[in-house]
């Protein structure tokens, strides 16, 4: 895996442009950076192969995203059950992100559901997982910064 400390300014510029639009073509990236298409292609391959770029995704905006209800759920897990909890959360399509954290909780789960009722059901399913000792949830009302 490439050490992220070895990223040069060109790599960082490519990554910044991809954060704006992951579907940008290599031709567009090359034009915006003043590089050749083959240089951008080679750098993208290196960033992907080394694991700096893990994949490309779709981020919903506007009306479609606003129709979903999102929440952060904090979990306290039995110490020897966290791997099983993680495996179960991976199988839940409503789970968008899972973070292990330090402090009084073990994990923070970011979930999204089409309605409050469905979010409630997701929270109940997570709380019922073997190894989950306690949950607390916070519904996201708005996103003020999203980089």
N, C-alpha and C positions, 0 to 999 in steps of 0.2 A: 504494500500500500504506500502511495506517495505521501511523504511528510508534507502536511499543509504549509509548513514553514518554507518549503521549496517552491511555492507558487510565486511566479513573478508577476509583474504588473499586467502583462498581456493575459495571463491565466485569470487574474482577478477581474480584468475588464470583460473577458468572455463570460465568466460566471455572473457578473453583474447584469450583462445584457440578457442572459438566459433567465435570470430571476424575473426580469421584466416580461419576457416572452419566451417560454421554453420551446415554442414551435418556430422560432426564428430560423431561417435557413442559413446554411453556411455562407451562401453568397451574401445575404444581408449582414451577417455578423462580420464577414471580411470587409465589406464596404464601409460599415460603421466604424471599424477599427483601423482601416487603412492597411489591411493585410491581404495576402493572397488567399484564395479559397482553399488551396492545398495546405497552407500553414494552419488555418483554422481547423480544417478536418483532422490534421495530425494532432493538434493540441486537444481537440475534443476526444479523439480516440485514447490519448494518453490519460486524460482526466477520467474517462470512463473506466479504462482498464485498471488504473491505479486505485479506483474506488472513491475518488473525490466526488465524481458525479455518480450517484447511485441509481438514478432513473429520472424520468420526466413524468409529470403528472398534470392533471386537470384541476384547476381551482375554479369553483363556481362563484360567480359574482351576480350582483343585481337581484332580480326578482326570485330566481330559483334558489339562491343561497338564503335570501331573506325568508323564504317559506319554511326553512328547516329550523328546528330548535336545537341549540347547541349547549353543552354543559361541560364543566370540568368536574370530575369526580375524584376525590382523594380516597385512597385505599390504605388501610392498615392490614397487612397480611401476616399469617403465621410464618415464621422465619423459614421453615423448610418447605413451604408450599408455594412460594412466589413463582417458581418456574411453571408449575401447573396452572396458576392463575394467569400468567402471561400467555400460555398456550391457549387457554380457553378464551381470553380476550382477543387473540389473533383471529379466532373463528367467528367473531361477532362483527358483521358488516357495519354496524353503527359506530364501532370504535375507529376513530380517525388517527389518533396518536396515543402512545403510551410512553410515559416518562418514569424512570426510576429516580427518586429524589432522596436527599438527606433530610433529616429533621424528624418531626413527630409522625409523619406519614411515610409510607414506602413507595407509593406510586401515585401518579396523576394521570387520569384517563380523560382524553378529550373525545366526546361522543357527539353524534348528530342524529336527529330523528325527525321525521316529518311532522310530528305534533307533540304537544305536551303529554298526552296520554301515552303515546308510544315511547317518549323519553322516560316517563315514569316506569314503564314496563322494562326498559333497558336497565335502568338503575336498579330495579328489583332483581333482575337476572344477574347483574354484576354482584350485588350484595349477597345473593344465594350461592355464589361460586364457592366450592370447597377451598378453604384456605383464606378466604376473605373474612377478617374479623370485624371490620368496621368501615363504613363509607360515610362521606359527606359530599354533598353536591352543590354546585353553584351554576345557575343558568346564565349563559352569556347574553347580555342585553345588546351590546354593540361592540364592534372592534374599532378602536381608535387609531391604532398603528398596526400595520401588517406588512412586514418586510419580507 
